Amino acid sequence: MDDFIAARAQMALSLGFHIIFACVGMVMPFLMAFAHWKYLKTGNEIYKGLTKAWSKGVAILFATGAVSGTMLSFELGLLWPGFMKHAGPIFGMPFSLEGTAFFIEAIAIGFFLYGWDKFNKWFHWFCGFLVGLSGLASGILVVAANAWMNSPAGFDYINGEYVNIDPIKAMFNEAWFPQALHMTVAAFCATGFAVAGVHAFLIMKKKNVEFHTKAFRISAAFAMIGAFGAPLSGDVAAKSVAERQPIKLAAMEAHFETEKGAAFVIGGIPDEEKGELNYAIKIPKLLSFLATNNFNAEIKGLNDFPKDEWPPVAVVHYAFQIMIFFGVVMISIGSLYLYAFFFKKNWLTKNWLLKTFLFATPFGYIALEAGWTVTEVGRQPWIIYGIMRTADAVTPMPGIQYSFYFFTAIFISLSLIIIFLLRRQIQMVPKLYDPTDEQFNSKNKKS
């Protein structure tokens, strides 16, 4: 593994790991706050226990996200000094604001965890809600920085120099809103399905059924918001890509020849040497419509661009197909759940419906990782699109592969620790969080 590939692999691993916790931090506090609101409105102690259980999970995942996010920040400087030398002064503002949001989130989660029966009940609730707001802001600000790499703005590039820097314009670049919107919706979808899947499994195990049923229904509702919002936000993001990065769009669809009324493809195996896409299902004119709202619009093919500016077509195409596939599956599950909720109430307790959510537990995060692969790999060979190549930004320091191995070991260790801690949290539900359980009542009597 040469140093350039090792640097890219380490960055991909770090981003892929951290993005899971970033999404959890954007959404999970809102589930927690909703359960808390239900408790304050109804007085049902199950919702109080659920809030406490979820808050401990939020704290565990917040701590892990803080570690992985810090590592990611250092990696930008260590692995890509050429990039940070020029880009740091331009897109540093969203990173500094993200740090502020992170500190607010840390303070709010501390207040919430230790504020039970100490604060005014609605102030206490607001602290939990603030954890969600600051987590959401943190995620959006980081996406704004990434969007700048895809749509550089806020400076003039003259004779190899970055001049007339405008940090506000850089932060609110043309890509930030489409990317931030799609990322937020995807986070709701992925986290909602993941949490619903865990609670569906525990319902099927006949453990604390009422407790887990309430948790399942809240998380499933959040999953529906994401699942049905994803096509809309995806359409906004796709149109933005078509306008700003036509070569990325061409790679996503493995679209080699420029044509009017271009077809949208499902599946297929790209052959970059021959410039062909084999075994694909084609829907006539749909790509032109999705990209421009015009069925007959011209869509540029890869062959219109220099080959040394092509991203890895197969990787981008397959990742895009994976994202679309799992997105459609989750929409289908969401439609089935809504039909059951409104017209077939007896289905809601059926094992087959719960199993559907159990199998869908990882689907949102698979789609999320695939979407980030499209975003990042589809920008190659540029680290700043159209301005700086990735190969020109990498560190000259040798031995990067050892850093990659070391960071991989850290991420594996963190994953094992998280699994252990979350598993323990689930095992403690009867004793600490479910007031209808005998173990909970016997423990309280002893204390």
Secondary structure as the mmCIF struct_conf table of DSSP 4:
data_model
#
loop_
_struct_conf.conf_type_id
_struct_conf.id
_struct_conf.beg_label_comp_id
_struct_conf.beg_label_asym_id
_struct_conf.beg_label_seq_id
_struct_conf.end_label_comp_id
_struct_conf.end_label_asym_id
_struct_conf.end_label_seq_id
HELX_RH_AL_P HELX_RH_AL_P1 ASP A 3 THR A 42
HELX_RH_AL_P HELX_RH_AL_P2 GLU A 45 LEU A 79
HELX_RH_AL_P HELX_RH_AL_P3 PRO A 81 TYR A 114
TURN_TY1_P TURN_TY1_P1 TRP A 116 LYS A 118
BEND BEND1 PHE A 119 PHE A 119
HELX_RH_AL_P HELX_RH_AL_P4 LYS A 121 ASN A 150
BEND BEND2 SER A 151 SER A 151
BEND BEND3 GLY A 154 PHE A 155
STRN STRN1 ASP A 156 ILE A 158
TURN_TY1_P TURN_TY1_P2 ASN A 159 GLY A 160
STRN STRN2 GLU A 161 VAL A 163
BEND BEND4 ASN A 164 ASN A 164
HELX_RH_AL_P HELX_RH_AL_P5 PRO A 167 MET A 171
TURN_TY1_P TURN_TY1_P3 PHE A 172 PHE A 172
TURN_TY1_P TURN_TY1_P4 GLU A 174 ALA A 175
HELX_RH_AL_P HELX_RH_AL_P6 TRP A 176 MET A 204
TURN_TY1_P TURN_TY1_P5 LYS A 205 LYS A 206
BEND BEND5 LYS A 207 ASN A 208
HELX_RH_AL_P HELX_RH_AL_P7 VAL A 209 ARG A 244
HELX_RH_AL_P HELX_RH_AL_P8 PRO A 246 MET A 252
TURN_TY1_P TURN_TY1_P6 GLU A 253 ALA A 254
BEND BEND6 GLU A 257 GLU A 257
STRN STRN3 GLU A 259 LYS A 260
BEND BEND7 GLY A 261 GLY A 261
HELX_LH_PP_P HELX_LH_PP_P1 ALA A 262 ALA A 263
STRN STRN4 PHE A 264 ASP A 271
TURN_TY1_P TURN_TY1_P7 GLU A 272 GLY A 275
STRN STRN5 GLU A 276 ILE A 283
TURN_TY1_P TURN_TY1_P8 PRO A 284 LYS A 285
HELX_RH_AL_P HELX_RH_AL_P9 LEU A 286 THR A 292
BEND BEND8 ASN A 293 ASN A 293
TURN_TY1_P TURN_TY1_P9 PHE A 295 ASN A 296
STRN STRN6 GLU A 298 ILE A 299
HELX_RH_3T_P HELX_RH_3T_P1 LEU A 302 ASP A 304
BEND BEND9 PHE A 305 PHE A 305
HELX_RH_3T_P HELX_RH_3T_P2 LYS A 307 GLU A 309
HELX_RH_AL_P HELX_RH_AL_P10 VAL A 313 PHE A 343
HELX_RH_3T_P HELX_RH_3T_P3 LYS A 345 THR A 349
HELX_RH_AL_P HELX_RH_AL_P11 ASN A 351 PHE A 359
TURN_TY1_P TURN_TY1_P10 ALA A 360 PRO A 362
HELX_RH_AL_P HELX_RH_AL_P12 PHE A 363 VAL A 377
TURN_TY1_P TURN_TY1_P11 GLY A 378 PRO A 381
STRN STRN7 TRP A 382 ILE A 384
TURN_TY1_P TURN_TY1_P12 TYR A 385 ILE A 387
STRN STRN8 MET A 388 ARG A 389
HELX_RH_AL_P HELX_RH_AL_P13 THR A 390 ALA A 393
BEND BEND10 VAL A 394 VAL A 394
BEND BEND11 PRO A 398 PRO A 398
HELX_RH_AL_P HELX_RH_AL_P14 ILE A 400 GLN A 427
TURN_TY1_P TURN_TY1_P13 MET A 428 MET A 428
HELX_RH_PI_P HELX_RH_PI_P1 VAL A 429 TYR A 433
TURN_TY1_P TURN_TY1_P14 PRO A 435 THR A 436
BEND BEND12 ASP A 437 ASP A 437
HELX_RH_AL_P HELX_RH_AL_P15 GLU A 438 LYS A 446
#
